Amino acid sequence: MSCFRVILVAALSFILSLNISTLFSATAQQPVVTQQSAIALLQAGKKSYDEGLFAEATKTLQQAAKIYAATGETLNQAQALSFTSLAQQKLGQLQEAEQSISTSLSLLKTLPDRQDITQVRALSLNARAHLLLAMGNTETALETWQKAEKLYRQIRDRVGILGSQINQALALQVLGLYRRADKILTQIEQEIYQEPDPSFKVAGLLNLGQIRRQGRDLEQSQKILQIGLDVAQKMRSPEVQSKVLLSLGNTEIALARNAKTLKNEENAQTYTQKALSSYQQAANLAISPTAKVQANLNQLSVLLENKQYSSVAVLLPLIRISLEKLPKSRASIYARVNFAQSLIKWSLDRKENITQILNIAIEQARNLTDQRAESYALGTLGELYESTLDWAKAIEFTRSALVIAQATNAPDIAYRWQWQIGRLLQMQAERTHHNKNADTKAVSYYTQAFKTLNNLRSDLVVLNPEVQFSFRETVEPVYRQLVDLLLRQNPNRDRLIQARDVIEALQLAELDNFFGDACAKPEQVKIDDLDPHAAVIYPIILPNRLEVVIKLPGTDNLRHYGNQNVSDTQVDEAVKQLRQSLKRRSTSPSQIKKEAQQIYNWLIKPFEAELESTKNREESKVKNLVFVLDGSLRNLPMAVLHDGTKYLVERYAVSVTSGLQLLEPKPLQRKSLSVLVGGAIDAPSFEKEGLGAISNVAVELEGVKKSVQHTQMLENQTFLQQNIQKQINSNPYNIVHLATHGKFSSNPEQTFILDWQKRIKVKDFDNLLNLDYQRSSKPIELLILSACETATGDNRAALGLAGVAIKAGARSTLASLWQVNDASTAQFMIKFYQELKNPQITKAEALRNVQRTFLTEFSSTDYNRPYHWASFILVGNWF
C-alpha cells in the first residue's frame, strides 16, 4: 500500500542534533578546502532541514554527496545520502529517497567495522526505517529500527538508542501491538526519570509525551509532559519550556475533547482552560517566531471552538504581526494556511485579506519547491472561494492542489481535495440547476476520496502531524455525504451495492478511530453462503433524513427506503427517550411499545411485505435479522422494536454486527462446550469505581456450572486478569463468561470490565484472551459479559461494545446494554445455556428463545418487561 505516514517523529531530532562535523573521517590526501566545503554543505543542509527548507536541504546535501563521491570519501558520501533521503521523504519524493538510502547502505557494506562507520550505519538504518514507515511497510521498519538500536548499543550512543527505541514504539502502535509498545515506553520512561543530564531528560520526556498522545494514552502523556515542564523550568530555558508547554497544551485540549464526547462539561472546561494557559505561556516564553505563532494559532483554534470571541479579538493582531516575522519555511507556510482556515471557518476577515495570506503561502511554497505545502495552500484557497460561492475559482484551485498532492504521493491531503471538488460540483449543480439529485461528476470525486481513505486506513490515526484533523470533522463526513448522494431519488442496483460498501467501510473507519489503529482485518463474506435465511439491515443517519438499505436473501438482493425529513436530532431524541424508558423497571409496557413502534416504523415497516411474505415464520425465507447499526441506534436493542402487535424478537432472531466483513463464518460446536466462568459479588474494584455489589453472581455462576459439563470457575478473589490469562493459555475454552461490572464508551480509556482488583481496559482484551480470531485455529467462540452497560449520555458508547468484540477476538459477544436486576440476569443466563446446548439452533435463536420465554412464562414476576430481557444483545457471528 502506498501511503504517507508520519515521516519523522520527534525522536529524529535526537539523531539530527548530533554535531555532523564530528562524524566525518578526514582523508589526508584530499585538499583541505574540498573537505571544508563538503562539511560546510552538510552543515548548511542540516540547517536548511531544521528550518523546514527541505528542497534546499536536498539540493545542498546532494552537492555534498557528489563532492565526497569525487574525492573517494565513501563514509561521508554515505552519510550525506542518508540525510538527503530524510529531506526527500519530507517532500514526498519517496522513490528518490529510496534511491538515496539504498546507495548509502550499499556504500557502507564495503567499509570495515569501526566506531565512526557503525555510527553512520545506524544513522542510515534509521533513515531507511522512516522511509519504510512512510511506504506502509511497518513490520520491516520495526525490524530496521531494532537493527539500528543494536548498532547504537555497540558504540554506546544513548541518544541513538533512545531515538530508535521510541521509533520502535511508534511502529508497534501503528501495528496495533500496544502491549509491546507500552513495555518499551514504560522502560524508557523509567530510564529517563533517572537521567541526570537535564537537557537529555527533557528532550526524552518531550518525545515520550508526544508519542503517548499519538497512542491515545492522554493521561500518561499529560503526566510525562508535566514532569518535563518541571525539568525545563529548573533549567531556566525559556525556549525548552515553550516547546514542552506547546505539547502539553495539545494533550490538554485532546483531554478536553474527550470529556466533551462523554458529556462531562466540567472536565471539558477545566482541560480547555489548562490548554489555553499552556498555549499562552508557550507563546510568551517562545524565542523563535515560529514557536510563538504556533502557540498562538493553537490558542486561537481553542478560543474559537469554545466561542470565547473577546479573547479572539486580542489575539488576531498578534498573529498577523508574528506571521510577518516568520522566515520562509514549510512551518511558515502551514502557519499561514492554519490561520487562513480559522478565518474562513469563523468568517473573521474579508476575502481579500485571506486571499493575500494564502497567496503569500503559495508563493513561498513555490520558491522553496515544496509541492506538498503548495498543495495544502492551494486547496485552502479553493476552500475560501467555496465559502464565497465562487464555484469556478474554487474548483480551479482545488484541482491544481489535487494534481500536486497526487504527484507527491500525499493521499492524506489528496482525499481532502477529492472530497472538496465533489462537494463543490454538487453544490454548484444544486444552486444552478435547482436540482437536488446527485451530480454524476460529484459522485465520481466523492468515490475517489472514499477509495483514498480506504487505502489509508491505519494511517488516519498516525498521519503527518503538520496536517491535523478530526475524524468527526474531516473523515466521517466523506462517507456520509457519499451515501447521501448515492441514495438520492431512486438509486439503481449498482448505487445500492456501493452505498452498502461505503456503510461497511464507515463502520471499520469508526473502529479504527476508536482504537487508534486498524485493528479490524476485513475479509469479504458472502451472506447468502453463510445464512440463506438472514436479512441484513443498514440504517444510516443523515442530517436531514434516515436512510435504510436492506439486503434480503438472494444475490445482491437490495432494497432501500428513505425516511424523508427525519433529522439526525429526531433520531437521537427518539433513541434517548426509548432507552431511558427501557432502563426504568417501572415504565409501563404500553409506553415502551409506543416509543419502540416509532423506530420500527422507520427501520422495518417499509420492508414488512417482503420480510413477512408468509404468516408462518417457519415457512418464511427470513428468520434472522442482522443489523449494522449507525450512530445512537447502536445503543438500542433492536429486539424490542414493536409493530403495534408484537415485538421484533417474537418473529425474528436478532443480532448486531459491525459489518459482514468482520465475521468469521463458523458455527459454535455444541458437542464440546467448555466454559471459563468468572465473576465477583462485591470486589474492591467495585468500591473504587463507586459501584454496588452484584448479589446474584454466585447463583449465575453456579447455574452455568450446572448447565455445562466442562467449566472452570474463577470467583471473587481468584477472579484476576492474570488467572484468566493463565486459564486460557492452558485450556481450549470456546466460551468465556464474565459476570462483573463494566462500561462501554466511545473513549477506549473508559471502556473496561473490572476484575477483583482493577480495570481491564478494552485495549488489553486481546492480551487478556491471548487469541487473535484471524490467526488462531481455536478462537473464543462466545464472550459473555453479563453485568456491563453503555455509558449514559454517550451517543457513540456502543462503539466500545463493538471494540470489545473485536479486541477480544471472539466470534460473538453477548452483552448487556444496561445493568439489569441481577436476579433476573442469573435466570436469563442459566436458560441461555440450556438453549445453547441444542445443536439445531443458532446462538441468535438461543437468545431469541430465552427472550420469548421471559415474555411469556414469568407471569408471577415482572420479568416479562423489556427492562429484564431486552438489554442483552448478540454482537458478531450469530450462528
C-alpha angles and dihedrals in degrees: 000000000000110000140142111240128175099306098192123022119197091264089075090070086070091058097043093045089074116109101259096203092063091060097063128095111221114221110214095210093059120087112262091230091059092050092047094048091051092048089047090052091051092049090047089049092053090047091051090048092051090050093052094252094132100161090050090046091052093050094047094046092048089054089052091049091052092052091050091047090052093049094044095242096147098175094052092044090054091050093049090051091050091056090043089057091054092052091047090051090057088054092051090246093139098160091051090045089052091052093049096049094042090054090047093053092044091054092049091055089066093057129086125246109275131144097253091044091049089053092053090046089055091048091050093048089051091054090045091053092052089052092050090051090050090053093050096253094127099158093056090043089056092050090048093053088050089055090048091052091054090053092048089051091053090059094034093239101162093183090057092043092053094045094051092046092053090048090051089054090052091051091049090051090052088052090049092243094136098161093058092043091049092049091055094044093047090051091049091048093054091049093048093048087060093046112122096197105085095200092053091042097053092044090053093047091049090053093046093048091052095048092046088054091050088052090053092245091132100163091053091045090054092049094049094046092048089055088047090052091052090053092046091051091053089051089056090221110145093191093053091045089051092053093050093045091052091053092044090053090053091054093046093052089049088054090049092053091049090052090050090052089054091048091243096142095172093057091041091055093046094051092043092056091046090052092049090050092049092050092047092050090046090054093047094050098040115114098185116071090225093058091046095051093045091055091047093048091052089048090050092052092053094045091052093046089054095041094240091151099162090064090045091061090057094047101048098072091046090056093048091053092046092051091057090055095052117112115233109275142120088269092058091048092052091045091056092046091048090051092047092050091054091048091049095045094050098032091237101151145023119278092243092058094048090046089055092051091051095043089056089050091050092047092049092048091052092047089051092043087233103150096176090057090043091054091050092051095044093050091050089052086054088052089054092054089046088058090053093046093242093144098176096054092039091055093042095055094040092052090051089051091049094051090053094045091052092046092052096047094247106141091159086069097030095062090056092056092044088053092045093052090048090050092048094049092049094048091046091051092049095047098043102035097031086225122135094197119113115272110233094222091047090054089050093055092043088052090052090051090049092051092048090052091048090053091050096048105138091027090069089076097044102036126148104292090222088076104048119183142162121242091221092052107036109018110033094050091060090063096042096045091049091052088047091057095042093053099045117123112340108341118205124231095270092053092048090052090049092047090053091050091050091050090051091048091051089055089054093045091052091051091048089052091046093055099031091236140065093262096152113081107204123214123178112249126192106224094200091058090050101044124357089190098056129101117196118212122202115188115184123193115220126180094256105023145018113239124198126194117186128194111209124193110287133063111308088338095167132169131183139200129180118206097211121214093011102130128207090248090054091052092047092049093049090049092047093050095047092045091051090050092049093050092055111082090204097058111119116246090233092059092049092048091051094050093042091051091062091060091041089056090054099045109026113016096075088060100038096111094056096039094049101036089149130038091224111077093206091060094044121108091220117062101145128054115199116191126205095193131203134211119324091357087078089071093062129079105236091205089075096060109121131209095198093268108044143008118257091246090061089067105027144032104242130207140158132225135179087227140323090252089069096055124107104209102223127115125229113266103233098185093071107034110172117180133194105204122194138165149126135232100205112353126183086242090061091057091048089056094044093247128141132236122281097222099186098050090104090054091048095048093045090048091053090048091054093047097052125049098212112051138142119201128214106180132175111318092019092052095100132138093242091052092050090051092046092052094048091048092054103037134046099234115176094190128044113191118190119183103191143107117282141154134220116208140164085246113075090209088061095045110093150119124227126239120190093286112021152349122299103206124214091248088061095053095091087053092042094058092030093211135106112208091213093055108029123088089206109039127172103276096197133015114195120198105180106177106036130112142195116254114267115249094012109119091193097043094115087066083077091056090049088047092053090050091052097040094046090058089224118145090223137016125201110197142154122247092207135014111273130198101285094223092061090042090058090052091045094053095045090053091045091059091048089055093042092061090067105096091198095071135060126241088255090052090049090053091046092051092053092048091049089048090055090049095053112021107049102072092142091059136037091250088116089073116102089239088077104038108023097063094076116086132177114226123194127358108028101187 
